[in-house]
Amino acid sequence: MTRVVFLDAATMAATDLSPLQRPDVTLLLYPQTSPEQLLTHARGAQVLISNKVPLDAKAIAALPELRCILVAATGVNMVDLVAAKAAGIVVCNVQGYAGTAVPQQVFALLLQLTNHIQSYHQAVQQGLWSQSSQFCLHLHPIEELAAKTITLIGYGDLGQATARLAEAFGMKVVIAERPDATEIRPGRTAFENAVRQADVLSLHCPLSAATEKLINANTLSWMKPTALLINTARGGLIDEQALAEALTTGRLAGAALDVLSVEPPTASHVLLNKSIPNLIVTPHVAWASRQAMQRLVGQLSENLQAFIRQQPVRQVSG
């Protein structure tokens, strides 16, 4: 029997996890796992499933029976891949499961910034429409997306799906080249030029040493003061203090974020300051449509079965 432990099963909410149950598997589900609980929960497992529980070199070294890590996400920055490979541990992720959900959230956030739907709804509830001297109520300027430029940083599955939606809105799509690129690939635009063109800058790249704080004070200074920033990727891509200052001083028109650098954030997090104008923060739910989460579990099941057959799929290390 293969002992499988899901370290943070509560991240899947009410999703049906039964596809993970197999006759040749002992499955243990822990809602959460703190750093202090990690070794107790993981001890004896041949397979660990983790969405966001960090598995660093120290933890990997302390788990000699561990043979496979199944990441319940696409990003694998919470696993020390070097240590895993050195220990002969296979690491697999899930891919493409949120190809509809995340782009949908990108435009839900963007439309909130351009159309101010919640603000208008609240105004109606407060009776302001009833007090209007005319048939409508003008509180916030509304911007059309058509003919605006959206720059995408990261052009994998999610970036490409976002591009298709943007084109349906009549937007011009610009794909940014990597900042350190020595050559510009066909269809790409030099990084700084791409950022400068953006009416909307949307992030879809993984978090790594090369991309940490990619959007910083310098990058933000290239952006139009009328531009909007959308981040549904990873919070660490942004220098959050620099973003707070850009919004507060009016150097950037608005931002909508589904991710922060530390999750959950402390109540004193710089971007949870209610006085920052034109900032929307949602709690890392862009990926979490019911359908996407069920697809994710389906891929975890496939990854588990493939590992047991000694034919790993979606392998990123090992």
N, C-alpha and C positions, 0 to 999 in steps of 0.2 A: 504493500500500500504506500502510495506517495502522500506525504503529509504536506498539505497546502494551507498556508495562513494568509488571510486577507487582513492587513494591518489597520486599514482605515475604511472599513466597509460602509460606514455611515456617509461617506462622500458620495455614495451612489443613491442616497435617499431611498425612495420606495421601489427602485428598480428591481425587477425579478432576477435574482442571482442563481436560480436553479440550474442554468446551463453550466455552471461551474461544478455541479455535483456529478460525480462519476462513481461507478462501482469500485474502481481501483484507486480512489482518492479519499483521504480523510480531510475534510474541509473544516477549518476553524475560522469563524468570522468575529473579528474584534471591531466594534464601532469606531474607536480611536486608539491610537498608540502614542503615548508620550515618550520622550527620550528615555525617561527612567523605566518605562515599561517595555522598551523595545526587545531587550535580550530575553526577558521572561516570555513575552508573546511569541517570539520568533524561534526560540530554542527547539531544536529537533526537526525543524521544517526543512524539507528539500526544496520547496518552492515558496517564495514570498510574493504576495501581491501587494503593491503599494501605489497609491495615487500620489500622495504628497509626503509620506513619512520618509525622512532622509535616511539613506543607507550609505554611511561613509566608510572609509577604510577601516576604522576601529571596529565598527559594527560587523563588517564583513569578516574581519579576522577572528572575531569572537563566535562565529557561526560556522563551524567546520563542516556541518552536514548540508549546508546550503548549496544547491546546484543551479538554481534558476531564480531570477527576479523578473516578474511580470509587472511592468509599469502600467497602471491603469490611466495612462495619459500618453500624449505624443512626446511632450518634453521629458527628457530623462536627466535633467540637471540635478535632481535630488539623489542620484546614484553616482558613487565614485566609480566610473567606468574603468579606470586604470586598475584600481584595486580588484574590481570584479573580474576583469580579464586575467590578472595575475593569479587569481584564485581558481581559475577555470570555471567561473560562473557565467552562465548564459543570461544575457539581458535582452528582453523583448519588450516592445512598446505596442501601442495601438495607433492606427493610422487612418485618417480619412473619415472617421466616424462622425465628426462634427462639421462636415463640409457644407451642410445646410444651416445648422444652428448658429455657428459663429458669424458667417456673413450676414445672416438675418439680424443678429444682435448689433453688428457694425452699423447697419442702416437704421435700426431702432434708436441707437444712441445718436447717430448723425441727424436723424429727423427730429429728435427732441431738441437738438441744438439749433436747427434751422427753423423749425415750425413752432417751438415753444408750447407743445401740446399740453403738458402738465400745468404750466403757468396759466394758460388760458382756461383750462378746466377749473383750476382753483379760483380764478377770477369770477367765473360763472357761479361757483358754489358760494362765493362771498357776496354775491348780489350785484356785482359791478355791471354785468350785462343788463340787468333789469333797470339800472339807473342810467343807462346810456341814452344820449340824446338822439341817437340814430340807430339804424337797424343792426349795425355791427359794433364791435368794440376793438379799437386799435390800441394795443399795449406794447407789443414787441414787433419789430420788423421781421418779416418772413422772407427767407432767401430760397430761391429755386436752385436745385442741384444741376439742372441741365446747363451745359456749356462750362461748368466749373471743372477744374482739374483735380483729380484725386491721385496722389502719389502713394504707391504701395512700397513699403520696405519689407521685403520677403515675398517671394512669388512661388510658394509651394501650392499645395491643394487649396488652402484657405485663401491665400492671396489671389489665386486664379478665380476661385468662386466669387470672391468680393469684386474682382474686376468685371465679371459677367453681370453682376447686379448693377454696378456703377454704369456700365454701358447701357443697360436697360433704362436707367434714369437720364441718359443722354450726356453723361459725364465723359471727359477726356481722361484716359488712364495713362499714367506715367509709372514705369517700373524702375525703381532706383537700383543702380549697380551697387555692389558692396563698397564701403568707404575706402577699403585698402586695395581695391582692384587696380592692377597695372594696365589692364585692357578693358574696354567697354564692350560687353557682349551685344550682339544684334538684338534689338528690341529693348535694350536697357538705356538708361540715362545716367550720366555721372552723378554721384551721390549728392554733392552740394547743389548742383543745378536742379536735380529732381526735387530736393527739399524747397528750394527757392521758388519753384513753379507752383507748389501745392496750394490749392485752396482748402484741400482736405489732405492730411497726412495720416495714413492708416498703417499700423504696425502689425506684421505677420511673421516676424523672424524669430528663431529660437534664442533663448538667453544663453550666452557663453561668455568667456573672458573677453572675446573680441567685440561683443555687442552690449556688454554691461554699460549702462548710462550712455548709450548711443545718442539718445536725445538729451542733450545737456545745454548749458547756457550758450555755448557756441552754436550748436545746431539750431536752437530756438531763435537765435539772433538772425539766422538766414530766412526764417519764415515770414511771410506776409503778416502784418498786424491784423488782417482780416481772416487769417487762416484758422482752421479747426484741427485739433489733434485727437485721433481715436486710437486707443490701445486695448486690444482684446487678446494680446499675446502673453507677455510676462512683464510684471511690474518693474523688474530690475533693468529693463531697457531704458527707463527714464530716470534722469536726475530729478527727483521729486521736489526738492527745495527750489531748484531752478525753474521748474514748471510753475510752482506756486507763485514765485516772484513774477514770472512772465504774465500770468493771468491777473495778478493783483495790480500790476502797473499798466495793464492794457497793451502790453507788447504782443499778446496773443489773444485772439477773439474768444476762444473757448476750447474746452477739452472734455472728452468723455472717456472714462477708464473703467474697464471691467476687472482690472488687476492692479495690485500694489506690490511693492517690493517685499513687504512682510505681511503674511496672511495667516490668521486674521490680524488686522492692524490694531495698534493700541488706540485708545480713544483720543490721544494727543497727536496722532499722526498728522503731519503737516498738511496733507491733502484732505483731511476731514474737517478742516476749519470752515465753518459755515459762511464766513465772510468772504471767501474766495469767490469771485463772480464767474458765472458761465462755466461752472465745473459740475460734471455729473460723475458719480462713482457708483458702480454696481458691484455686488459681492462675488466676483469670479463665477458668474453663472452663464456666460455666453455659450459654453460647451454643453450646458445641462438641460437641453430639451429632453422630454421623455423618450423620444425616438432615438436621439443620439446616445443617451445613456444605455439604452437597450442594445444598440449596435456595438457600443464599447464592450459590454459584457459578452456579447457574442464573439467578439474578437479575442477577449481574454480566454474564453473557452477554447477557441481554435488554437491559441498560442499554447495553452496548457496541454491539450491533446497532442499537439505536434511535438512538444518537448518530451512528453512521456514516450512517444514513438521514436525519440532521438532524431527527429527531423525538424528542428526549430524553424519557425517562420517569424517574420517581422523582427529579426534579430539585429540588435544594434551593437552588441559587444559579446565577447566570449568565444 
